[in-house]
Amino acid sequence: MSSTNTEPETDDPASREPADSLDESPVDARVYRILGEQLLARPDRERVDAVGAWAQEWLTTAESLPVEIQTALGRIVDGSEADIETLRTAYTHLFRGVSESDPDPPYESMYVGGGFYSETTTEIRQGYRWAGMDVDTAVGNEPPDHLGLELQFLGELMTMDDTEADSDEPDVEDAEWWLLDEHLGEWLPTYMARVQQAGPHDYYAGLAELALATVKSHRDRLGERR
């Protein structure tokens, strides 16, 4: 496998190709990158508008979409029209856990390890290093098991070339399966249920729903081949 040391991208949706290059499947590296970027950084007007336009374009150009994807994209479109201060407040409550009624922040260790920075955090960091990715300087210095970073990691894996991998090394698909089956598949549904209890703003509800549906579709697709 060939790879270079790089930080996970904080991808700017405004700079990417139109959504009509996406097919009906939610499993696309760009989807993971957009989701990761939006979950890692407080919203600003330009990025929210770009993501809303991207979601609208996907809805408009796709011949058919699963209901859960349609619903998620529709909520993103509707929510993107909110004023930026409303979205910033929603982001803080949903992803920073500022009150007892808010969900715990989206760190895997909080949902499967029983606390902040557990063995899960270390395992995820080792996975990033195997792939040649440096998360120590990620947005906001977030720990490696932040949902946004895990989603971006999946996006990076989907673009990696493993044709030069040694026979005794895990390949990229093995890495994708490890992250989907042993990590995201284990804690993302629990986190999503907690998010729904909090009655999130449409924009972030849509992003979370799209993340869950994408991960589930990706896991199911890989599982059929294993």
Order of alpha helices (4+ residues) and beta strands (2+ residues): alpha-alpha-alpha-alpha-alpha-alpha-alpha-alpha-alpha-alpha
